[in-house]
Amino acid sequence: MHTPADQLALLAARVASLRSAYRTGDKPDGELADLAAALDRDLLGWSENTLAEGSVCSYYDVTDLDSPHAWSGTRHEYGIPQAHRWWNMYRVLRILVSRLQEAVWRRSWPTLPRPPPDPEQYRNTRVRMTSDICIAAAYAFGSDNSVEPPRDSVSSGCLLIMPLSLAGSCLLEQIAEPILTPGGSRTILIDQPLHTNPLNQTSTQLAWIIERVDYIAQKIGIKWACPVSRFLKGECKVYYDLGRS
């Protein structure tokens, strides 16, 4: 039998293949839209099966306003400690697929022979996945930067950098207005700090993610996180293609 991690690896391979076909034009956009929709359903099916009663890889939400391991008053309880890594991989794949689906629709509308989806559907998916990545990061490290890293935190830190980076890009996408091209590309210019507005909830969440990335770089000692932090802070002054995340 395939384990949930094995099944997720196979889904990840399909995501990579589909994203490659979008860029190279190997498949028409109508077929890409159908394949992406089927892939998203299969990802949801993976989550439903993994959350099934009795699965050691399942998790559930707990409301705990005072816990240092909570994000916005919510924390996760996982069946086994390493399960949050697989769930973060699932969240990353959902973000990538949602961006691919949106790019296909933007590139081919109105020629696709089907009605367009709710315009907020893809963004809502990314908002939910971003919040869950934050909760998983709090589960792994807490939410207090003064606390020393937990034991065996290097492996967790390495596997959290990419989900946190992608979650941060989703927040930047909400704050910075994307530049649209006729080819369906959506690019944002990150040339200033967008995490310093305490009155904007999205900006505040981005600041929290940057703190977690800095924690991984400075306290855990994984220097790979340093350029991610600079990017999210707007210090690199770059254009970021959301479709190539």
Buried (B, 14 or more C-beta within 10 A) or exposed (E): EEEBBEBBEEBBEBBEBBBEBBEEEEBEBBEBBBBBBEBBEBBEEBBEEBBEEEBEBBBEEBEEEEBEBBBBEBBBEBBEEEBBBBBBBBBBBBBBBBBBBBBBBBBBEEEBEEEEEEEEEBBEBBBEBBBBBBBBBBBBBBBEEEEEBEEEBEEBBBBBBBBBBBBBBBBBBBBBEBEEEEEBBBBBBBEEBBBEBEEBEBBBBBBBBBBBBBBBBBBBEBEEBBBBBBBBBBBEEBEBBBBEB
